[in-house]
């Protein structure tokens, strides 16, 4: 008897950035039956930078800024692992995760964002609020804005 079972390939999306949100959205609309997808993110939600000016300007409530990654993964048929990556081991096709076993993959996509080197910026002071990393932007914005209110 010949087995017709197809071995699923495992795609790991490391980080909940724009590119991976797009991948998950497309997989929800057009599933890939031979592909297991896992999103690894340190948070269950991610801010959508396209809405950031509207939130800062007071046109939208802050809660509208966040995309629910668990709900998006459910739509896409993907698994969500809420954990921070500690290492990528391409020679072993594994990702090290904080407080969890390593995660094996066949394919890996990395979309973890950037963090600017603010000390390199001439004239940078505490009154400027860097957008990146976007995950902590609203907390930084509220801290600076509160200083101008008092």
Steps between C-alpha positions, in 0.01 A plus 500: 500500500637840401461778752345816362568699814675827426754624750403852596769761463527735798520874439590705805426870491727663757346832608159656453598775258322630189636236264386213720160657556465504121610136471249390764221700336574339162515151656161562655359584157689230310626219729803290408396145599855356510639777720497527877542863608611627839530864602745572782447835668577635847147644513143395414447829321699733280452867420412599145726790407270617222245607762756660730462860371123480544532371857761760598286771339197390703295383201489137613502339845827334603346152514437520122878510448552134590458188287397187690759245387318205659187580303698553179680167548169325558369649172815382320501152653836578661632438849604794719787454743533793738869499582817694437753348265843465656695350210471396138699190410480469121736203486253305719180663364401600852405810691581528869211637706496648849351262758397248231658220301665589170278513194596314181414638157533422131460863395564811709395858442627771734307825548595634841533871425779739581623711785682819406832600654372823653835589650625548142245775432629851544262713705293211635338585832232363731227703326528289186311172491644236266236293323721191487478256658130555444397254772589748774411820315174584676657463847790727396259750343280516811807555724627791293153648443424486875818701562367780279159497671638574849 
